[in-house]
Amino acid sequence: MASGGVAVASLWTEVNRCGQSGDYTRALKALSKILHENRDDVTALHCKIVCLVQNGSFKEALNVMNIHTKVLGSEVVFEKAYCEYRLNRVESALKTIESAPDQTDKLKELYGQVLYRLERYDECKTVYTDLIRNSQDEYEEERKTNLAAVVAAMSQWEKVPMEDLGLSESTYELCYNTACALIGQGQLAEAFNTLRQAEELCRVSLAEDSDVTEEDIESELAVIHSQMAYIMQLQGRTDEALQLYNQVIKLKPSDVGLLAVTANNIITINKDQNVFDSKKKVKLTNAEGVEYKLAKKQLQAIEFNKALLAMYTNQADQCRKLSSSLQSQNPGHPRPVLIQAAQLCREKQHSKAVELLQQFSEQNPESASGIKLTMAQLYLVQGHVTKACDVLRSIEEFKHKAGMVSALVTMYSHEEDIDGAIDVFKQAIEYYQAEQPGSAAHLALVREAANFKLKHGRKKEAISDLEQLWKQNTNDVHTLAQLISAYSLVDTDKAKSLSKHLPSADTMSFNVDVDELENSHGATYVRKKAGKVVGENLPKEIGQGEVKKKKKKKKGKLPKNCDPKATPDPERWLPMRERSYYRGKKKGKKKEAIGKGTQGATAAASAELDASKTATSPPTSPRPGLATGSSTAPSGSGVVPPRQQKPSSGATRKKAPQKKKKGGKGGW
């Protein structure tokens, strides 16, 4: 029995020595021997769990805790929650922490991490603020970094305004998180400068370690460079952003979340171009463990882009499958339905797309605004302008906006529905009269309504608008003139009484420099200035007028062989064929028939060779290749003798000579 106790003591000494040196595998062997002696030794079980955690064997450690739950009790609550957290069982880790009887500092640290992963940022911020306030140890810098990360996440994903928590930017991690928070607030220039500062701090801090190589530094800087590229992309500097993104991809960082986000951003730059590169990059977003590294909105954006990429690559079935899955996961989100509608439009099924959007807008009225705008666009594509107007007028959120009023009036005018356009103006004016009376937007709408009515001859209807405008500014002469013009058709007495308010002619006279006005930009008709006389300007005598020089007209030239005494031909302006004395062209003598005889010989030569016309000696044969016939061999092809055609039906026929082929050789 004593020897067994000595052996156990030596085993514990071995465990202690291995723990200090970090040799946890060897320590596990010693602990197994101890537990073999006493399987319910709480200290040995606890040490075994710690060694397994240090070796990354989280499942095995969790199994040990589950098997010995009764023996261990609440001794290993932290280790159990930590193993569940590392195994991405975040909800289970949260329950384990909340069930702990005593909330220690290390449990609170883990609680903050769990809340961050669950995207419960407000509670997480409270936990870290309390830890920083009530603890002082070597981990204070890490807590501040985590708190800055929480603030950045709230700024980016929840659009919460930044709060100054007094966190100094002494490390590159703090600078990076501050830059992320600035991006969420839209302060891109400041965020870019902060990332530059983070890059410098990172290089300086890592350069102090002699074991760190340049590749290690570039790998650590990859996340900073990717965020800088994102800012460039938001600023429209897509070429620079794409170059920096590709540099990050080439480094092949171990962080799968960073690779997924970078690849996704490259896909968004490519859009419907360079789809083959996008198909390669989308594989990086499918890496194992990505879902545990990114926020829900990031994962959602990646899935949306996958569906859009399938649409751009004409994978209709894949696009429908992905968009339907997204719609089931996010039933109230409009983007999956918009992707489905876009796919239907690519297939020329606009009516089905409109029906799909109409159904979604009825089921989800909170997201109906953007959907209805798309419906209106589809109606316009099909040429249904009136239906598009009806859809736009049903959007209460934008119904009275200046841009919406302008669009509706333009469309109604295109359809020549003046009453509809005036009704749009009326409703908008009534809304601003109730909500913002006398505001700039209200008066601008009233003026536009009055001008529209005057333009389309509705002067009677424009009177009330013009009176309202004139009462706001009685010094507005232009509005007063319009009002008098409108009243002149309805009430002449009223028009006369209003005309008294017009300023006098002397008041309305302006000192206008005509020359300056004509030389101004946009002048169409300008007087031609007389050329200035070089020299001294002599004073004119009284009564002496300007003498204008008359230009001499040149006499027109007569045609050659023209007799000026003869009477011109009255029909000289008519074409020759239409003149009364035209008799047509005279027929000349018949030209000698060329090529009518034997090919390669003239008619004269044929007569000489006719034996019936000579009584004495036979004719001399012509030399081959020197005949002067109308058709010869192409130049450069050598001398070719004439070819006779085979007689047919008892009569000899001759084939007409063929045209020469350009560049051809040999033959006829």
C-alpha positions as MATLAB code, in Angstrom:
seq = 'MASGGVAVASLWTEVNRCGQSGDYTRALKALSKILHENRDDVTALHCKIVCLVQNGSFKEALNVMNIHTKVLGSEVVFEKAYCEYRLNRVESALKTIESAPDQTDKLKELYGQVLYRLERYDECKTVYTDLIRNSQDEYEEERKTNLAAVVAAMSQWEKVPMEDLGLSESTYELCYNTACALIGQGQLAEAFNTLRQAEELCRVSLAEDSDVTEEDIESELAVIHSQMAYIMQLQGRTDEALQLYNQVIKLKPSDVGLLAVTANNIITINKDQNVFDSKKKVKLTNAEGVEYKLAKKQLQAIEFNKALLAMYTNQADQCRKLSSSLQSQNPGHPRPVLIQAAQLCREKQHSKAVELLQQFSEQNPESASGIKLTMAQLYLVQGHVTKACDVLRSIEEFKHKAGMVSALVTMYSHEEDIDGAIDVFKQAIEYYQAEQPGSAAHLALVREAANFKLKHGRKKEAISDLEQLWKQNTNDVHTLAQLISAYSLVDTDKAKSLSKHLPSADTMSFNVDVDELENSHGATYVRKKAGKVVGENLPKEIGQGEVKKKKKKKKGKLPKNCDPKATPDPERWLPMRERSYYRGKKKGKKKEAIGKGTQGATAAASAELDASKTATSPPTSPRPGLATGSSTAPSGSGVVPPRQQKPSSGATRKKAPQKKKKGGKGGW';
ca = [
       0.000    0.000    0.000;
       2.855    2.292    0.812;
       4.551    1.543   -2.489;
       1.328    2.517   -4.299;
       1.262    5.857   -2.490;
       4.876    6.532   -3.421;
       4.105    5.748   -7.072;
       1.122    8.122   -7.128;
       3.198   10.885   -5.552;
       5.891   10.468   -8.192;
       3.197   10.568  -10.892;
       1.900   13.860   -9.522;
       5.457   15.206   -9.594;
       5.628   14.165  -13.255;
       2.310   15.924  -13.979;
       3.539   19.128  -12.313;
       6.800   19.095  -14.253;
       5.052   18.447  -17.595;
       2.507   21.183  -16.901;
       5.255   23.752  -16.329;
       7.096   22.702  -19.510;
       3.900   22.547  -21.595;
       4.202   18.858  -22.396;
       0.514   18.065  -21.951;
       0.611   14.780  -23.853;
       3.087   13.317  -21.380;
       1.094   14.764  -18.513;
      -1.996   12.920  -19.789;
      -0.146    9.605  -19.589;
       0.735   10.223  -15.942;
      -2.848   11.297  -15.180;
      -4.215    8.142  -16.777;
      -2.087    6.074  -14.398;
      -3.318    8.109  -11.417;
      -6.959    7.656  -12.505;
      -6.324    3.961  -12.925;
      -5.614    3.857   -9.205;
      -8.575    6.099   -8.344;
     -11.041    6.799  -11.184;
     -13.029    9.346   -9.128;
     -10.052   11.551   -8.194;
     -11.526   15.015   -8.782;
      -8.130   16.732   -9.033;
      -6.845   14.202  -11.542;
     -10.004   14.477  -13.640;
      -9.783   18.260  -13.592;
      -6.116   18.169  -14.644;
      -6.937   15.708  -17.417;
      -9.638   18.013  -18.765;
      -7.234   20.982  -18.743;
      -4.566   18.973  -20.584;
      -7.089   17.872  -23.224;
      -8.214   21.482  -23.713;
      -4.611   22.625  -24.080;
      -4.084   19.965  -26.749;
      -7.257   21.065  -28.581;
      -9.140   17.846  -27.848;
     -12.375   19.627  -26.950;
     -14.736   16.750  -27.737;
     -12.769   14.320  -25.594;
     -12.620   16.816  -22.735;
     -16.377   17.334  -22.969;
     -16.955   13.574  -22.897;
     -14.870   13.265  -19.704;
     -16.956   16.010  -18.072;
     -20.245   14.435  -19.135;
     -19.205   10.996  -17.830;
     -18.082   12.325  -14.430;
     -20.758   14.983  -13.976;
     -21.750   13.842  -10.503;
     -18.182   13.705   -9.249;
     -17.037   17.019  -10.781;
     -20.189   19.046  -10.125;
     -19.596   22.779  -10.672;
     -15.820   22.486  -10.537;
     -15.438   22.508  -14.323;
     -18.213   24.900  -15.422;
     -15.745   27.196  -17.149;
     -13.985   24.324  -18.951;
     -17.301   22.870  -20.113;
     -18.555   26.229  -21.425;
     -15.230   26.867  -23.133;
     -15.270   23.472  -24.886;
     -18.826   24.077  -26.086;
     -17.810   27.528  -27.337;
     -14.821   26.124  -29.246;
     -17.004   23.396  -30.746;
     -19.347   26.200  -32.008;
     -22.132   25.089  -29.676;
     -22.685   28.702  -28.682;
     -26.238   28.336  -27.355;
     -25.153   25.439  -25.103;
     -22.194   27.470  -23.849;
     -24.541   30.328  -22.968;
     -26.790   28.012  -20.922;
     -23.785   26.530  -19.113;
     -22.473   29.985  -18.148;
     -25.877   31.250  -17.021;
     -26.370   28.132  -14.855;
     -23.061   28.640  -13.018;
     -23.531   29.383   -9.282;
     -20.644   31.835   -9.166;
     -19.843   34.281  -11.984;
     -16.057   34.556  -11.887;
     -14.023   36.972  -14.020;
     -12.952   34.252  -16.442;
     -16.586   33.207  -16.860;
     -17.511   36.821  -17.577;
     -14.749   36.993  -20.192;
     -16.159   33.907  -21.877;
     -19.697   35.248  -21.476;
     -18.703   38.358  -23.419;
     -17.254   36.215  -26.243;
     -20.416   34.117  -26.409;
     -22.652   37.191  -26.543;
     -20.501   38.610  -29.349;
     -20.881   35.411  -31.373;
     -24.644   35.531  -30.813;
     -24.588   39.180  -32.033;
     -26.119   40.456  -28.783;
     -23.831   43.447  -28.919;
     -25.556   45.697  -26.393;
     -25.285   43.089  -23.597;
     -21.732   42.248  -24.674;
     -20.734   45.897  -24.419;
     -22.080   46.055  -20.866;
     -20.077   42.951  -19.855;
     -16.761   44.263  -21.211;
     -17.303   47.754  -19.774;
     -17.869   46.226  -16.350;
     -14.767   43.991  -16.674;
     -12.520   46.914  -17.651;
     -13.821   49.001  -14.767;
     -13.456   46.320  -12.074;
     -10.289   44.447  -13.018;
      -6.616   45.338  -13.258;
      -4.300   42.727  -14.729;
      -2.162   42.016  -17.781;
      -5.263   41.318  -19.942;
      -6.617   44.867  -19.841;
      -5.390   45.636  -23.392;
      -7.198   42.566  -24.754;
     -10.442   43.590  -23.052;
     -10.215   47.048  -24.581;
      -9.625   45.493  -28.010;
     -12.714   43.313  -27.570;
     -14.790   46.292  -26.455;
     -13.645   48.244  -29.550;
     -14.687   45.260  -31.689;
     -18.158   45.345  -30.122;
     -18.491   49.087  -30.839;
     -17.377   48.502  -34.453;
     -19.935   45.702  -34.914;
     -22.734   47.889  -33.530;
     -21.707   50.694  -35.902;
     -21.515   48.431  -38.972;
     -24.435   46.052  -38.535;
     -26.858   48.022  -36.358;
     -25.896   51.559  -37.480;
     -25.599   52.699  -33.864;
     -23.753   56.052  -33.538;
     -20.210   55.770  -32.237;
     -19.684   56.363  -28.545;
     -16.419   57.721  -27.221;
     -15.349   55.196  -24.584;
     -11.892   56.695  -24.108;
     -10.094   53.800  -25.817;
      -6.627   54.817  -26.941;
      -5.318   53.707  -30.358;
      -2.075   52.387  -28.947;
      -2.120   49.016  -30.768;
      -2.846   48.071  -34.346;
      -5.832   45.951  -33.229;
      -7.440   48.977  -31.561;
      -6.745   51.125  -34.636;
      -8.278   48.493  -36.893;
     -11.470   48.261  -34.808;
     -11.763   52.049  -34.700;
     -11.474   52.149  -38.505;
     -14.268   49.559  -38.805;
     -16.499   51.715  -36.599;
     -15.753   54.769  -38.775;
     -16.700   52.795  -41.897;
     -20.048   52.013  -40.314;
     -20.627   55.741  -39.825;
     -19.660   56.525  -43.435;
     -16.473   58.399  -42.509;
     -14.385   56.686  -45.167;
     -11.462   59.118  -45.393;
     -10.892   59.054  -41.628;
     -11.213   55.262  -41.606;
      -8.599   54.919  -44.364;
      -6.128   57.088  -42.452;
      -6.717   55.046  -39.299;
      -5.998   51.838  -41.238;
      -2.741   53.381  -42.454;
      -1.845   54.029  -38.828;
      -2.775   50.437  -37.927;
      -0.523   49.146  -40.725;
       2.451   51.127  -39.430;
       1.898   49.982  -35.829;
       1.611   46.366  -36.977;
       4.897   46.501  -38.881;
       6.697   48.127  -35.964;
       5.346   45.705  -33.336;
       6.064   42.577  -35.396;
       9.499   43.762  -36.542;
      10.643   43.734  -32.910;
      10.265   39.933  -32.861;
      13.298   38.345  -34.553;
      11.405   35.105  -35.218;
       8.756   36.834  -37.349;
       9.465   36.765  -41.100;
       8.303   39.221  -43.751;
       5.736   36.663  -44.923;
       4.324   36.502  -41.399;
       4.027   40.293  -41.326;
       2.239   40.382  -44.705;
      -0.107   37.628  -43.533;
      -0.955   39.621  -40.411;
      -1.490   42.751  -42.515;
      -3.861   40.938  -44.888;
      -6.976   41.810  -42.879;
      -5.955   45.498  -42.789;
      -5.282   45.542  -46.548;
      -8.613   43.861  -47.280;
     -10.430   46.530  -45.278;
      -8.512   49.269  -47.097;
      -9.583   47.724  -50.413;
     -13.194   47.754  -49.182;
     -12.970   51.499  -48.527;
     -11.516   52.021  -52.024;
     -14.432   50.044  -53.456;
     -16.940   52.219  -51.579;
     -15.164   55.323  -52.911;
     -15.456   54.067  -56.493;
     -11.748   53.234  -56.891;
     -12.577   49.734  -58.083;
      -9.358   49.092  -60.032;
      -7.164   49.823  -56.993;
      -9.507   47.818  -54.755;
      -9.424   44.819  -57.096;
      -5.639   44.874  -57.213;
      -5.389   44.919  -53.406;
      -8.019   42.184  -53.027;
      -6.081   39.902  -55.393;
      -2.888   40.509  -53.409;
      -4.685   39.295  -50.277;
      -5.991   36.202  -52.100;
      -2.469   35.332  -53.339;
      -1.157   35.322  -49.755;
      -3.581   32.481  -48.937;
      -4.195   33.560  -45.319;
      -5.294   30.902  -42.834;
      -8.394   32.914  -41.833;
     -11.215   31.406  -43.928;
     -13.504   34.292  -42.964;
     -11.078   36.838  -44.432;
     -10.760   34.812  -47.651;
     -14.540   34.485  -47.978;
     -15.187   38.220  -47.521;
     -12.382   39.190  -49.927;
     -13.613   36.748  -52.592;
     -17.189   37.987  -52.179;
     -16.102   41.607  -52.662;
     -14.233   40.669  -55.850;
     -17.440   39.059  -57.139;
     -19.364   42.280  -56.436;
     -16.824   44.242  -58.486;
     -17.028   41.785  -61.393;
     -20.854   41.888  -61.427;
     -22.027   40.368  -64.725;
     -18.546   40.644  -66.242;
     -15.645   38.206  -65.858;
     -18.016   35.536  -64.578;
     -15.411   32.777  -64.898;
     -13.212   34.544  -62.345;
     -16.262   34.968  -60.119;
     -17.038   31.240  -60.336;
     -13.505   30.500  -59.126;
     -13.742   33.012  -56.291;
     -17.121   31.761  -55.093;
     -15.488   28.459  -54.090;
     -13.562   30.332  -51.379;
     -16.861   31.344  -49.777;
     -17.787   27.671  -49.327;
     -14.790   26.792  -47.143;
     -15.397   24.781  -43.983;
     -15.995   26.874  -40.887;
     -16.888   30.087  -42.702;
     -20.306   30.205  -41.054;
     -18.635   30.467  -37.621;
     -16.284   33.286  -38.613;
     -18.688   35.804  -40.130;
     -21.693   37.788  -38.979;
     -25.183   36.815  -40.160;
     -25.428   39.803  -42.504;
     -22.114   38.906  -44.105;
     -23.248   35.323  -44.701;
     -26.549   36.581  -46.041;
     -24.816   38.907  -48.516;
     -22.609   36.045  -49.733;
     -25.667   33.824  -50.355;
     -27.429   36.625  -52.252;
     -24.379   37.050  -54.458;
     -24.281   33.322  -55.170;
     -27.853   33.494  -56.461;
     -27.073   36.546  -58.593;
     -23.981   34.854  -60.016;
     -26.099   31.859  -60.978;
     -28.453   34.235  -62.793;
     -25.605   35.980  -64.643;
     -24.156   32.624  -65.725;
     -27.576   31.546  -67.088;
     -28.028   28.822  -64.475;
     -31.759   29.433  -64.135;
     -32.578   26.330  -62.061;
     -29.693   26.983  -59.662;
     -30.747   30.625  -59.312;
     -34.339   29.649  -58.501;
     -33.160   27.030  -56.006;
     -30.856   29.454  -54.158;
     -33.372   32.324  -54.129;
     -36.157   30.030  -52.854;
     -33.870   28.801  -50.066;
     -33.010   32.391  -49.158;
     -36.686   33.335  -49.100;
     -37.491   30.473  -46.716;
     -34.612   31.537  -44.437;
     -35.523   35.248  -44.645;
     -39.290   35.318  -45.278;
     -39.657   39.083  -44.915;
     -36.547   40.079  -46.872;
     -37.325   41.554  -50.325;
     -34.051   40.647  -52.042;
     -34.752   36.932  -52.717;
     -38.039   37.874  -54.392;
     -36.308   40.568  -56.447;
     -33.759   37.988  -57.636;
     -36.569   35.637  -58.657;
     -38.302   38.478  -60.502;
     -35.056   39.397  -62.272;
     -34.639   35.790  -63.413;
     -38.200   35.765  -64.771;
     -37.502   39.005  -66.651;
     -34.415   37.448  -68.226;
     -36.740   34.705  -69.442;
     -39.117   37.369  -70.868;
     -41.832   36.477  -68.345;
     -42.607   40.008  -67.156;
     -46.227   39.248  -66.237;
     -45.204   36.424  -63.876;
     -42.585   38.695  -62.335;
     -45.208   41.372  -61.635;
     -47.558   38.774  -60.088;
     -44.773   37.494  -57.831;
     -43.912   41.014  -56.649;
     -47.569   41.886  -56.127;
     -48.080   38.812  -53.956;
     -45.012   39.610  -51.826;
     -46.010   43.265  -51.344;
     -49.450   42.206  -50.091;
     -47.968   39.686  -47.649;
     -45.178   42.001  -46.424;
     -46.478   45.599  -46.398;
     -43.432   46.769  -44.380;
     -41.157   45.904  -47.326;
     -43.592   46.922  -50.059;
     -41.999   50.266  -51.008;
     -38.998   48.898  -52.890;
     -41.062   46.074  -54.374;
     -43.646   48.480  -55.774;
     -40.954   50.626  -57.356;
     -39.736   47.524  -59.177;
     -43.302   46.706  -60.228;
     -43.686   50.181  -61.691;
     -40.457   49.736  -63.636;
     -41.707   46.439  -65.070;
     -45.016   48.032  -66.085;
     -43.099   50.779  -67.891;
     -41.005   48.162  -69.718;
     -44.267   46.601  -70.953;
     -45.635   50.022  -71.930;
     -48.375   50.122  -69.255;
     -47.744   53.704  -68.110;
     -51.090   54.190  -66.363;
     -50.641   51.001  -64.312;
     -47.167   52.174  -63.342;
     -48.654   55.479  -62.138;
     -51.270   53.660  -60.063;
     -48.576   51.547  -58.384;
     -46.417   54.572  -57.617;
     -49.329   56.498  -56.136;
     -50.034   53.579  -53.793;
     -46.630   54.005  -52.075;
     -47.540   56.142  -49.079;
     -43.907   56.565  -48.044;
     -42.882   58.324  -51.282;
     -46.269   59.565  -52.461;
     -45.653   63.261  -51.742;
     -41.920   63.431  -52.355;
     -40.827   65.977  -54.957;
     -39.136   63.318  -57.087;
     -42.232   61.099  -57.076;
     -44.498   64.039  -57.967;
     -42.199   64.960  -60.835;
     -42.142   61.377  -62.162;
     -45.934   61.022  -61.951;
     -46.591   64.349  -63.682;
     -44.176   63.422  -66.467;
     -45.836   60.040  -67.025;
     -49.364   61.459  -66.938;
     -48.305   64.171  -69.403;
     -46.884   61.472  -71.686;
     -50.298   59.789  -71.616;
     -51.964   63.208  -72.165;
     -53.849   62.773  -68.892;
     -53.639   66.381  -67.710;
     -56.354   65.897  -65.075;
     -54.372   63.062  -63.515;
     -51.242   65.219  -63.347;
     -53.158   68.105  -61.768;
     -54.640   65.701  -59.199;
     -51.098   64.611  -58.236;
     -50.149   68.257  -57.676;
     -53.333   68.834  -55.673;
     -52.727   65.950  -53.268;
     -49.083   66.884  -52.745;
     -49.947   70.546  -52.061;
     -52.648   69.528  -49.571;
     -50.139   67.284  -47.763;
     -47.547   70.049  -47.416;
     -50.252   72.567  -46.506;
     -51.123   70.369  -43.528;
     -47.607   69.223  -42.567;
     -45.219   72.013  -43.642;
     -47.215   75.129  -44.583;
     -45.156   77.894  -46.151;
     -42.041   75.756  -46.456;
     -39.748   75.936  -49.478;
     -40.969   72.532  -50.697;
     -44.606   73.627  -50.342;
     -44.159   76.869  -52.307;
     -42.068   75.124  -54.962;
     -44.883   72.630  -55.552;
     -47.467   75.424  -55.753;
     -45.369   77.287  -58.338;
     -44.815   74.152  -60.430;
     -48.542   73.386  -60.306;
     -49.400   76.913  -61.452;
     -46.876   76.804  -64.297;
     -48.163   73.393  -65.382;
     -51.759   74.603  -65.466;
     -50.831   77.748  -67.408;
     -48.800   75.693  -69.874;
     -51.794   73.490  -70.630;
     -54.322   76.345  -70.835;
     -55.896   75.831  -67.406;
     -55.656   79.490  -66.396;
     -58.831   79.435  -64.328;
     -57.498   76.566  -62.216;
     -54.130   78.297  -61.817;
     -55.642   81.419  -60.191;
     -55.780   80.025  -56.638;
     -52.149   78.825  -56.829;
     -50.944   82.156  -58.187;
     -52.826   84.106  -55.530;
     -51.242   81.972  -52.818;
     -47.786   82.620  -54.248;
     -48.370   86.362  -54.618;
     -49.572   86.678  -51.048;
     -46.335   85.053  -49.883;
     -44.307   87.638  -51.834;
     -46.140   90.727  -53.084;
     -42.952   92.011  -54.741;
     -42.908   89.098  -57.178;
     -43.741   90.881  -60.439;
     -43.598   87.725  -62.522;
     -46.252   85.954  -60.411;
     -48.418   89.084  -60.466;
     -48.223   89.228  -64.259;
     -49.257   85.569  -64.477;
     -52.150   86.224  -62.112;
     -53.381   89.212  -64.156;
     -53.154   87.120  -67.331;
     -55.233   84.357  -65.732;
     -57.854   86.787  -64.369;
     -58.179   88.473  -67.767;
     -60.126   85.413  -68.967;
     -62.366   85.183  -65.902;
     -62.773   88.587  -64.296;
     -61.524   91.600  -66.230;
     -62.320   94.003  -63.383;
     -60.174   91.972  -61.024;
     -57.393   91.934  -63.602;
     -57.571   95.743  -63.899;
     -57.483   96.222  -60.135;
     -54.466   93.911  -59.839;
     -52.694   95.721  -62.666;
     -52.493   98.774  -60.411;
     -49.957   96.867  -58.334;
     -47.638   96.601  -61.280;
     -44.617   98.917  -61.056;
     -44.457  101.966  -63.323;
     -42.538  102.006  -66.586;
     -39.829  104.179  -65.049;
     -39.368  101.710  -62.215;
     -39.152   98.794  -64.626;
     -36.576  100.443  -66.890;
     -33.242   98.774  -66.622;
     -29.801   99.960  -67.574;
     -28.982   97.263  -70.080;
     -25.716   97.184  -71.981;
     -26.817   95.855  -75.368;
     -23.290   95.043  -76.548;
     -22.564   93.089  -73.382;
     -25.890   91.279  -73.696;
     -25.184   90.261  -77.301;
     -21.680   89.076  -76.463;
     -22.907   86.998  -73.529;
     -22.838   83.206  -73.614;
     -25.928   81.757  -75.261;
     -26.830   84.753  -77.450;
     -28.281   83.394  -80.718;
     -28.972   86.429  -82.905;
     -26.244   89.044  -82.715;
     -25.868   92.258  -84.672;
     -22.895   92.399  -86.990;
     -20.647   95.193  -85.872;
     -19.286   97.544  -88.495;
     -15.534   97.386  -89.048;
     -13.585  100.057  -87.258;
     -11.637  102.557  -89.348;
      -7.948  102.549  -88.558;
      -6.655  106.011  -87.798;
      -7.952  109.126  -86.146;
     -11.701  109.515  -85.743;
     -12.449  112.864  -87.383;
     -15.450  114.755  -86.011;
     -18.425  114.820  -88.367;
     -19.776  118.104  -89.617;
     -23.325  119.038  -88.774;
     -25.730  117.614  -91.360;
     -23.096  115.365  -92.859;
     -24.493  111.824  -93.153;
     -22.710  108.601  -93.547;
     -22.103  107.558  -97.138;
     -22.544  103.854  -97.673;
     -20.487  102.185 -100.333;
     -22.507  100.190 -102.824;
     -21.128   96.903 -103.967;
     -20.865   96.490 -107.730;
     -22.724   93.559 -109.128;
     -20.713   91.355 -111.440;
     -22.241   90.575 -114.820;
     -22.966   86.959 -115.447;
     -20.828   85.131 -117.998;
     -22.439   84.075 -121.267;
     -21.821   80.609 -122.698;
     -19.333   80.135 -125.523;
     -20.490   80.638 -129.133;
     -23.440   82.663 -127.841;
     -24.894   85.258 -130.194;
     -26.314   88.032 -128.012;
     -28.473   89.294 -130.931;
     -30.195   85.942 -131.462;
     -33.415   85.051 -129.634;
     -32.807   82.439 -126.884;
     -34.432   79.051 -127.268;
     -37.603   79.093 -125.118;
     -37.280   75.322 -124.567;
     -33.667   75.527 -123.414;
     -34.592   74.615 -119.817;
     -36.237   71.346 -120.857;
     -34.319   68.080 -121.252;
     -33.397   67.345 -124.859;
     -35.797   64.413 -125.110;
     -38.769   66.629 -124.081;
     -38.150   69.382 -126.637;
     -40.558   69.669 -129.582;
     -37.823   69.522 -132.211;
     -36.074   66.410 -130.837;
     -36.064   63.618 -133.429;
     -33.820   61.068 -131.776;
     -30.314   60.002 -132.610;
     -29.377   59.312 -136.220;
     -28.513   55.755 -137.025;
     -24.962   55.483 -138.312;
     -23.409   52.926 -140.504;
     -23.188   49.443 -139.190;
     -19.892   48.702 -137.620;
     -17.975   45.747 -138.704;
     -19.110   42.681 -136.875;
     -16.419   41.710 -134.446;
     -16.163   38.156 -133.386;
     -19.004   37.020 -135.644;
     -16.818   34.667 -137.641;
     -14.368   32.023 -136.640;
     -12.954   32.825 -133.245;
      -9.633   34.597 -133.407;
     -10.173   36.111 -136.889;
     -11.679   39.361 -138.303;
     -14.373   39.646 -140.954;
     -11.812   40.791 -143.540;
      -9.623   37.807 -142.793;
     -12.656   35.514 -143.079;
     -13.441   36.930 -146.544;
      -9.912   36.319 -147.706;
     -10.033   32.743 -146.430;
     -13.392   31.976 -148.111;
     -12.523   29.565 -150.948;
     -15.768   30.269 -152.783;
     -14.724   33.912 -153.376;
     -11.327   33.111 -154.891;
     -10.721   31.229 -158.117;
      -6.995   30.735 -158.113;
      -4.749   29.835 -155.236;
      -5.611   28.619 -151.713;
      -5.214   31.161 -148.835;
      -2.274   31.327 -146.486;
      -3.096   30.094 -142.936;
      -2.686   32.654 -140.140;
       0.069   32.104 -137.584;
      -1.244   30.674 -134.286;
      -1.391   33.154 -131.433;
      -1.098   36.262 -133.597;
      -4.752   36.545 -134.540;
      -6.536   39.795 -133.700;
      -9.832   38.305 -132.557;
     -11.983   39.752 -129.746;
     -11.212   37.031 -127.240;
      -7.710   35.829 -126.405;
      -6.042   33.929 -123.624;
      -5.377   35.864 -120.437;
      -2.068   37.573 -120.293;
       0.756   35.519 -118.934;
      -0.911   32.204 -119.664;
       0.861   31.429 -122.936;
      -0.545   31.159 -126.444;
      -3.735   29.094 -126.654;
      -5.224   28.210 -130.086;
      -8.956   28.727 -130.724;
     -11.205   25.855 -129.566;
     -14.029   24.726 -131.850;
     -17.419   23.676 -130.482;
     -18.959   20.319 -131.283;
     -21.850   20.560 -133.834;
     -25.349   19.807 -132.552;
     -28.604   18.911 -134.443;
     -26.958   19.155 -137.849;
     -26.029   22.831 -137.461;
     -22.796   24.320 -136.238;
     -23.191   26.561 -133.158;
     -20.535   28.821 -131.750;
     -20.221   29.558 -128.080;
     -19.942   33.206 -127.093;
     -16.510   34.125 -125.722;
     -16.330   34.004 -121.889;
     -15.316   36.935 -119.748;
     -11.799   36.988 -118.422;
     -11.417   36.056 -114.755;
      -9.372   38.455 -112.725;
      -6.083   36.824 -111.850;
      -7.106   33.544 -113.492;
      -4.840   31.519 -115.733;
      -5.358   29.471 -118.857;
      -8.449   28.721 -120.959;
     -11.288   30.938 -122.064;
];
